[in-house]
């Protein structure tokens, strides 16, 4: 945004130093985790809109990083801040296969285990739906797409089970999209 912010490196608390009138406050990422299908805790970042929680809760987006070998971080992303400024909560999961958690975690979605990362995303959605500030009926998924089939953030190619998202939002270019009931 056209402003200068000071962010404390230890708490991630942000305060504007120079801010034009009318700009909303930035959403501050919170480190969260949830159990997946096998009990493994999956980490991620939750950004809640700084605005008051609506009666039904905030609509939400599961934002999946590209990769597969990459990770979501608590850094400034103008696209995610734009979503929170519009009232959307954003969950950025680091499902198995993400970097930064050791080699075994990074390899935990290789080949025949690729759908385990999809299951992690489905459990991320379930955790988000149970959050008291979220409208469970308005959760979507967003991410950069890769390959010729849908890729949740380029991370998981192939299919997206219906419990993962009610709506799919893609930036990148969709050539094929398949939804399956699970």
PyMOL commands that set and color helices and strands:
alter all, ss='L'
color gray80, all
select helices_A, chain A and resi 78-85+103-106+111-130+162-164
alter helices_A, ss='H'
color red, helices_A
select strands_A, chain A and resi 3-7+14-19+30-35+41-47+58-64+89-94+134-144+150-152+156-158+160-161+167-171+179-180
alter strands_A, ss='S'
color yellow, strands_A
deselect
rebuild
show_as cartoon
